[in-house]
Amino acid sequence: MFKHILVPVDGSACSQLAVRKAAELAKAFGSAMTAVYVVDPYPFTGVGADFAYGQSQYLSAATAEANASLDEVKKIAEEAGVVATTAIGEGHAVHEGIVRALENAGADLVVMGSHGRRGLEKLMLGSVTQRVLGAVRVPVLVVRE
């Protein structure tokens, strides 16, 4: 039914639940599975030498966090009997990085977690899941804690 499943992850418990669900589906349908962790490469708006130093340290830490999260994805997938491909994407807006990863992978299903933020927290932090739902033309399975 689904040939390729994309799973955006952020290292949270909620995204790990989505990985487990995606691995179950991949096993059931014989689908390929790709997990992507999107990093904002330019979170700072500073100028000068301090900016360059801070940027370098940020990218190093963000990449380490992404790799740790993607290693966990591989472990969960392996336990489910599925091979997961992983990638680190880039995007100033996380949902844009997810959409690019979807296009690059040629996936026909997105399985992603939702933290279920509401009210002021949602207004301040936004909803990546909601933005992905509005931007893609493939089915999206939303997994909640």
C-alpha positions in Angstrom: 0.0 0.0 0.0 2.7 2.5 1.0 6.1 2.2 -0.7 8.1 4.7 1.2 7.4 6.2 4.7 9.1 9.4 5.9 9.4 9.9 9.6 10.5 13.4 10.8 12.1 13.2 14.3 13.2 15.7 16.9 14.5 13.4 19.6 11.4 13.6 21.8 9.5 10.7 23.2 6.6 11.7 20.9 8.8 11.3 17.8 10.0 7.9 19.1 6.4 6.8 19.3 6.0 7.9 15.6 9.1 5.9 14.7 7.7 2.8 16.3 4.4 3.2 14.4 6.2 3.9 11.2 8.4 0.8 11.7 5.3 -1.3 12.3 3.7 0.0 9.1 6.9 -0.5 7.1 7.1 -4.1 8.2 3.5 -4.7 7.4 3.6 -3.1 4.0 7.2 -4.0 3.1 7.8 -0.3 2.8 11.1 1.6 2.8 11.5 3.9 5.8 13.4 7.2 6.0 13.8 9.3 9.1 14.8 12.9 8.9 16.0 15.3 11.6 15.8 18.9 10.4 18.4 21.4 11.7 18.0 25.2 11.3 21.5 26.1 9.9 21.1 29.9 10.7 19.3 30.4 14.0 21.4 33.5 14.8 21.0 37.0 13.4 24.2 38.4 14.9 27.2 39.9 13.1 30.9 39.7 13.6 33.5 37.3 14.9 31.3 36.2 17.9 28.5 35.3 15.5 30.8 33.0 13.5 32.0 31.3 16.7 28.5 30.8 18.1 27.3 29.5 14.7 30.0 26.9 14.5 29.3 25.7 18.1 25.6 25.6 17.5 25.9 23.6 14.3 28.2 21.1 16.0 25.8 20.6 18.9 22.8 20.5 16.6 24.4 17.9 14.4 25.4 15.8 17.4 21.8 15.9 18.7 20.5 15.0 15.3 22.9 12.0 15.0 21.9 10.8 18.5 18.3 10.9 17.6 18.8 9.2 14.2 20.9 6.4 15.9 17.9 5.8 18.2 15.7 5.6 15.1 17.9 2.9 13.6 17.8 1.0 16.9 14.0 1.1 17.1 13.6 0.1 13.4 16.1 -2.8 13.8 14.1 -4.1 16.8 11.0 -4.1 14.6 12.9 -5.9 11.8 13.1 -2.9 9.5 16.0 -1.1 7.9 15.7 2.7 8.3 17.6 5.2 6.1 18.4 8.4 8.0 19.2 11.9 6.9 19.8 15.3 8.4 17.9 18.0 6.6 18.2 21.8 6.8 15.5 24.4 7.0 15.0 27.7 8.6 11.4 26.6 9.2 11.4 22.9 10.2 8.3 22.1 8.1 10.1 23.3 5.0 13.0 20.9 5.7 10.5 18.1 6.1 8.7 18.9 2.8 12.1 18.9 1.0 13.0 15.6 2.6 9.6 14.2 1.5 10.3 15.3 -2.1 13.9 14.0 -2.1 12.9 10.6 -0.7 9.8 10.2 -2.9 7.8 9.1 0.1 4.1 8.5 -0.1 3.3 8.6 3.6 4.5 10.8 6.5 4.3 9.5 10.0 5.1 12.1 12.6 4.5 12.9 16.2 2.6 15.8 17.6 3.2 17.3 21.0 -0.4 18.6 21.2 0.5 22.1 22.2 -2.5 24.4 22.7 -3.2 28.0 23.5 -0.3 30.4 24.1 2.3 27.7 23.8 1.0 26.8 20.3 0.9 30.5 19.3 4.5 31.0 20.5 6.1 27.8 19.3 3.8 27.0 16.3 2.8 23.6 15.1 5.2 21.9 12.8 2.7 19.1 12.3 0.0 21.5 11.3 2.3 23.2 8.8 3.3 19.9 7.3 -0.4 18.9 6.9 -1.0 22.1 5.0 2.0 21.7 2.7 2.1 18.1 1.5 -0.2 16.2 -0.8 0.4 12.7 0.7 -1.3 11.1 3.7 0.1 12.1 7.1 -0.4 9.9 10.1 -0.1 12.0 13.3 1.0 10.1 16.4 0.2 11.6 19.8 1.6 10.9 23.2 
